[in-house]
Amino acid sequence: MRWTRLPRTNFGQTVLLIGCLLLISMILSYWSLTVFVVKPTTQQIIELMARQVDFAFRDLQLDINHLTTLEALQARLERDLYMEAFTVAEARQQGLDQATHYTLFSEQMSQYLGGPAEVRLSTGGIYQVWVQPPQAPQLWLRIPLTDFDEASLSPLTIYLCAILVLSVFGGWWFASRQAAPLKRLQTAALSVSRGYFPKPLPLAGSVEVEEVTAAFNHMSRSMAKLESDRQVLLAGVSHDLRTPLTRIRLAAEMMDSKDEFLKAGIEQDIDDMNAIIDQFIAFIRGHQLEDLQPLALAELLQETAQQEQLRDATIELQLDDGRATLLPPVAVKRVLSNLLENAQRYGHGWIRLSCGHSEDWHWFMVEDNGPGIAPDQLEQLFEPFTQGDKARGGSGSGLGLAIISRIVDGLGGRLAFDNRPEGGLRAKVYLPSVNSLLPKP
């Protein structure tokens, strides 16, 4: 099972890799420092302290003036400023209970002194070592380590923190340099998929990224040239078809009045052929780039409804508060007009227009009361030259919904078609509230 908590971006994976390597390096450094530096140094310090303790008890005369062990020891240590002797009670008053017991130090001290000894370490400001020697278990010796205080650890701490900060910053900088060209490549690829061909991307990053970027630039130029050649070809075919159609229309105008029915049929066929040619051109060209302008879908639907009412269409409105967002108005109007044309063609005189918005989307919906579309044909509606209205007995080139799909995809939106429970088709168009991926003209 895949662990989804791992980062999936190049930046996150690089930082994680560097962080793991840094952690392993610090662990190995700490282990090496402990084994090869701290442990030998500690053993030397314990050995020196053990020799000092052993020397303090060596040849100690206890029967002179009937001195006790403590008195004799204090007399010998009177001139030694680095060691003091206390009874258990005195040692506790001096902070023995707050000192920490170290088993390793105790074992080493016992080995050096030839008997059971206990070692405690006090870190209150100055490091102090408490030793309970095997020669006098009723006494505690205190040895201050004046040259080994807490401040001596600060250079090591600063060093480790500096290594950590520099490593994280270096990983962030490296990952950013690697991710920047990939991000540009992603944005450009989305633009190409929506019919926009950006300028050649700069070659930056690693050698592999530069090669991918160069291949993408070559592909983008080839697709742009192919698109241009296709538009030129379509324009030529359109011109060649419209010229004979115009001659046929002129010939029909000169027909005798007795052939009025035939004349009307010819003119209707010419109008249908011109409409099909217009649809072909619209499908090939998609929609032209235009400036984004504040557009309220509620106002657009209300204005469209007033125009359609003049054509004897019954339109029901369900509008939101009229909040505006940045959209290309011509493209949106074109999508709405195509959906209305389908609703009028296949419906039974009733259309509902509604709109709304959320944090990320603005949407509008067109509903009719026609026969609807078979569920198994809904997924094929947006394919060119596919007519999803066979159940409704329509005719046409099959490009209307394909044109709508290209426009909505170019705007970063999405389409949703389904059948109404009451009968009829429901088409819902989602448009992003902020078209961040739409290239500026």
Secondary structure as GFF3:
##gff-version 3
##sequence-region A 1 441
A	DSSP	alpha_helix	10	33	.	.	.	ID=ss1
A	DSSP	pi_helix	34	38	.	.	.	ID=ss2
A	DSSP	alpha_helix	39	57	.	.	.	ID=ss3
A	DSSP	three_ten_helix	64	66	.	.	.	ID=ss4
A	DSSP	alpha_helix	69	76	.	.	.	ID=ss5
A	DSSP	beta_strand	84	87	.	.	.	ID=ss6
A	DSSP	alpha_helix	88	93	.	.	.	ID=ss7
A	DSSP	beta_strand	100	101	.	.	.	ID=ss8
A	DSSP	alpha_helix	103	113	.	.	.	ID=ss9
A	DSSP	beta_strand	118	122	.	.	.	ID=ss10
A	DSSP	beta_strand	127	132	.	.	.	ID=ss11
A	DSSP	beta_strand	139	145	.	.	.	ID=ss12
A	DSSP	three_ten_helix	150	153	.	.	.	ID=ss13
A	DSSP	alpha_helix	154	193	.	.	.	ID=ss14
A	DSSP	alpha_helix	207	253	.	.	.	ID=ss15
A	DSSP	three_ten_helix	257	259	.	.	.	ID=ss16
A	DSSP	alpha_helix	260	285	.	.	.	ID=ss17
A	DSSP	beta_strand	293	296	.	.	.	ID=ss18
A	DSSP	alpha_helix	297	309	.	.	.	ID=ss19
A	DSSP	beta_strand	314	318	.	.	.	ID=ss20
A	DSSP	beta_strand	324	327	.	.	.	ID=ss21
A	DSSP	alpha_helix	329	346	.	.	.	ID=ss22
A	DSSP	beta_strand	350	357	.	.	.	ID=ss23
A	DSSP	beta_strand	361	368	.	.	.	ID=ss24
A	DSSP	three_ten_helix	375	380	.	.	.	ID=ss25
A	DSSP	three_ten_helix	390	392	.	.	.	ID=ss26
A	DSSP	alpha_helix	400	410	.	.	.	ID=ss27
A	DSSP	beta_strand	414	419	.	.	.	ID=ss28
A	DSSP	beta_strand	425	432	.	.	.	ID=ss29
###
